[in-house]
Amino acid sequence: MKVAVLKETAPGERRVALVPEAVTKLRAAGHEVMVEAGAGDGAWLSDDTFTEAGASIASRADLVATADAILTVGRPDDSAIASFHPGQGVLGMFAPLGDRAFAQRLADTGITAVSLDLIPRTLPRAQAMDALTSQANIAGYKAAVLAADTFGRFFPLLITAAGTARPARVLVLGTGVAGLQAIGTAHRLGAVVSAYDVRPETKTETESLGATFIELTSVGPASGEGGYARALTDEERQAQQEELAGHIARHDVVITTAQVPGRRPPLLVTGDALKSMTAGSVIVDMGASELGGNVAGSRPGETVVTENGVTIVGATNLPSAMPAASSAMYARNISSLLLYLVKDGSIAVDLSDELQRGVVITYEGRVVHPALAEPAGGTDVDGASH
Ligand code: NAD
């Protein structure tokens, strides 16, 4: 099979879908690998490093014309989509939930589109392919480092001849993959860390990383399906915001990571909660998006400072800020998934397979993913949380 790696075109995206080690792995499995010229530049991987691993370097037009499978990190751009042809497999993280129109555009080209960000996380055999987890891990680490870098004081307790610095008080909201990594990182940097999640089953992991788990009295457990939370009711949401505000006021740094897949990020830090924070406090909102984030007033890709001196970082693509690590992990995920899908030299779609049903979004000209197939089914991005 001919496997092609596209150079990413999204602004600021530095990751690449394969690294040389993964090229070697795919070649050992009998596949030919082509890489678009300059695709690895953002991750400090020159074209030469790919050719040394056995790949050939080609122009985008040549790759797309001849490849059986095309690998990307994010969504391909319009010109790439226009040149895809029926039967091609295209693998990447397409964030299709809530954007049926995009899925339909892919379906119209006749490609088999496979979205790694939809991997069913609870399937043990999917672990090696779980790009959402690998990238969220990196993002959680980077969020804590970014928070420490932005904060104008120390994270650790420091006793010096010039005075004593008390440790920073860090609050992590949402203790999924990114949140747990943020907790561990902030703790290793010496901060005193507290954390909260609506899924009480995350308490043990939180405590094992050295943080205190906050339990709210006004909101009960809200565990949903597949290891995710359910969306809260309006009453629960309001009670949560009000009770959390008291905790937020007592912290110097807040890192927010709360999400329910396919929905608008829940608002956890309200305008009133922001006003209660002291000048110099820092918030990193990992949920920041065009749909709104976990924090009132956060803007995706921007850093804003409130009137009372709270810095809110609207973090959008933290994995791209660590392109070598994130590309290496992503390459392992996408190459494992590709090898899983290939039978007898081509991608063999089998929608009776739970893993495939989770990730294949278009096939033979149709949108086939259960969460996207019906116009309104499962595509609700409006958790009405704002
Ligand atoms: P995850 O699903 O593993 O964790 C999300 C957590 O939020 C879950 O534990 C869930 O129980 C919790 N949650 C949901 N609703 C809540 C609520 N109302 N109150 C408290 N907790 C609630 O997701 P993840 O992979 O850790 O990603 C977390 C967030 O970070 C997502 O929004 C994701 O899109 C984002 N993310 C951002 C970047 C970036 O660069 N900014 C990178 C990766 C992930």
Residues whose N, C-alpha, C, O or C-beta is under 5 A from the ligand:
A	BS01	NAD	L132 Q135 A136 A139 G174 T175 G176 V177 A178 G179 Y196 D197 V198 R199 Y228 A229 T257 A258 Q259 V260 P266 M286 G287 A315 T316 N317 L318 P319
